Amino acid sequence: MAFSLHLGRQGVLFGLRLSQFKKCSWHGQLCQDRVRYFFQSPWVFGVSPLKVQMPALSPTMEEGNIVKWLKKEGEAVAAGDALCEIETDKAVVTMESSDDGVLAKILMEEGSRNVRLGTLIALMVEEGQDWKQVEIPPPDAVSPSAAPSASDAGSPSTLTPAAPSPSPLPKPVTSGPLRLSPAARHILDTHGIDPKLATPTGPRGLITKEDALNLLKKYPAPEIAPGTMTTTAAIPAPSPVSTSAAPPPPPGSRPNIPPVSVPGKPGTPGTFTEIPATNIRRVIAQRLTESKTTIPHAYASIDCDMAAVMKLRKDLAKDQIKVSVNDFIIKAAAVTLKEMPEVNVTWSDDGPHPLDSIHISVAVATDRGLITPIIRDAANKGVQEISATAKVLAQKARDGKLLPEEYQGGSFSISNLGMFGISGFSAVINPPQACILAVGTSRTELQLNEDDQTLRTQQMMTVTLSSDGRVVDDELASRFLDKFRANLEQPKRMALA
C-alpha cells in the first residue's frame, strides 16, 4: 500500500515537470516565430522587386533613350500595359509590361539618354505588396573614368574648404609624342596647363576632353587679370621637362586637328562645334559604312517613259482616286521581283538566301534620319492600297511611331528623290538586301518619231539600280531594269502579272 502511494506521488511530480517544460517550449517557439517574422518583414529588408530592364526593341539596338513614362509610381500595371516610350535606333517604340503588379520605383527618369541594354530602368512589386517598401538594389559600379571623381566627392578633404594655395603639380608621366583631342588641346591651351601632366585614357594614348577636365579640377589655374594674361598664363612647374614647350609648326603648315569653338562665344575661323549624334544617326553611319566597305556595289541606269502612268493618274483623279508616281514605281518593282525571283534574295555569311515574300522598303526622310518602312506583299496589292499604306507608314515614320515589324524584314528598297528635282543618283544598298532602286525626277524631252519623222514630247524618268555583285551580276541587273521599264510603261500589264 505504501509502495503504491509512493509511485503515485512520483507520477504526479513527473507530470507537473513535463507540463512546465512544454509551457517553456511553447513560449520559446512563439518568441522564435515573432523574431523570424520581424526579420522577414518589409520594414527590415524591404519587398523583393520585379526588375524592369532596358529591352532590345530592334535587332541593331544597343542603347535607348527614355522618352516618356506612361505609368506613375504606385500605379497598378497589368501584363501588356504600356510602361514607357523608348527611342531606339529606328523609332520611338512603346515598351509593354510582361508582368502584373505595381510600379514601385522609376530608376531612369524621362530624358535619360544612351541607356545600355539590360540596364535596370524601373522596379515593380507583386499585387498586394507595399510598393513603398520596395528593396532598391545598390547602384551599379561606376565607370573607370568616373571612379576618381566619385571617390573625391565623398572624401572628407573635399567637404571642407580648401586652402587658397594651389597644390603642387606632379612630375609629367607621359613619354613620347603627345596626342590630344581638339577639345583637350583647347582647354589646356586656354588655362596654360602642360599637356604632359595629363593622364591619357583614350585609344593609343590620346588625351581626351575628360582627361583635360580632370586635370583642371585637380590643378586649377590661378585667377588673373585680363591685362596680365600674357605674362602669367603659363603655370610654373618644378620639373624642367614640363616647362619645355613644343616646337612651333613650320610656317604655312596646317594643324592636324582644328580647335574646337567655345560655347557661348562667336566662332573663329578654323573652329568647329561638336554636335552629339542620336542613336538613329549612329546606326545609319554604322550601316552605311558597313554597306560600302563589305558589299561590292554595281550600278546600272535606264530611262522610262512615264506618259502612260501620267495619263492613268489623271483618269483616276477624275474618279477621286489620288495616287502618286511613287506608288506605281513600288507596284512595278514588286511585280518585276515576282517575275524574276532570282533578284529577290538577301546575302549572309552562308551565301544567297532566296525569299518567298516580296516586301518593299520605301525610304522616308525624317528629322531623326532616314528610315525605311515596309510595304508587305506589295506584289499582291493594288496601286490604291499601296498608296494608302505608304501614306500611313510615312506619317508614322515622321512621328517616330513605327513598330519594329513595320521597318524590319524588307527584301528590296526604293529611294525616290524626284520631288527634290534630282535627275538621277546612286543609292547605297541596305544590308542584308541585295538591291536598291534610286528614282529621279521626270523630265520633258523631245524625241524623234521614227514612223513619220516628227518630233514629240516625252516624260522621261531615270532610275538607277544598285545591286550586290555577289548575288545580282550585271546581266541579271540589266534584265531586271528592262522588265521593270516594261511594267512601268504599261501600267495595265502590272494588273495582269
Disulfide bonds with the S-S distance in Angstrom:
none
